Amino acid sequence: MQFLKRVIESALSPVGLLILLFAAGFLLTLIKRNPKLRNRLLLAGAWLYILFTFSPLAEITIGLLERHYPPLLKPKVGMNISTIVVLAGYGEEHPATPVTSNLSEETVCRLVEGIRLYHQIPKVKLLMSGGILRKGEPSVALIMAEFAKAMGIPAGDIFVEGNSQNSYENLMEVRKLVGSRPFLLVTSAYHLPRSMAVAKRLQMEPVAAPALIWTQQHFPPDMTWFEWSLNVLQSFSTPSQVRLIYLQRACHELMGYCWYQWLGRV
């Protein structure tokens, strides 16, 4: 089932569509058949690439996900929070490089946000959640813990959950440790809707703490329609590969949410 999900997601994702269109076009070029279809496939791929990198489609899609939960600039007094849970992204151990280079940019953003909140809440603990990506290597959560210790967080305030392999398992394993007590849930802003839905489905008490907020600098919630339209028009003059990356992330998140709905996880 998981393999089927990955195949469908890969084929329907922005990058997957581009690869399929260009690969089919080049294949028809090599076998010298159906030149009209070949040209249409290559042209469609080129137009999609332009759309993905020139238009603000990524900002709009990610923005819709990010706006579910506002930034937690300062935890409210009396929240009764004893644990900050930070969900892992990608990481791998490299003995020849510092721990700050062993985590993906996204994971670092999540972790730094967790550390920022740690300094604002007395007697709180950090719980890293993320499993082993490659056999024989440490879990991503363990690498995150090493990062946090390198940033001055006492080892006694750091806990590791290194058994999970996806968002659902993250929260399943975290529930074993925090139970029904309220906790801060730190992950990328676009990933929070699915993570929060899973946590609530598991009858947990999460408080959303978004990290890596990408769109609100350019498309803040209080922006007028005129300002929004002007930003959209200006964005066409500044193509960016980053848009394709974020569009891919948005696609993964939306498909993941639909998949979890089908499985009854949210």
Secondary structure, DSSP 8 states (H G I E B T S, - for coil): -HHHHHHHHHHHSHHHHHHHHHHHHHHHHHHT--HHHHHHHHHHHHHHHHHHHHSTHHHHHHHHHHTTS---SS--TT----EEEEE---B---TTS-GGGSB-HHHHHHHHHHHHHHTTSTT-EEEEE---SSTTS--HHHHHHHHHHHTT--GGGEEEE----SHHHHHHHHHHHHTTSEEEEEEEGGGHHHHHHHHHHTT-EEEEEEE---STTTS-TT--HHHHHHHHHHHTTS--HHHHHHHHHHHHHHHHHHHHHHHT--
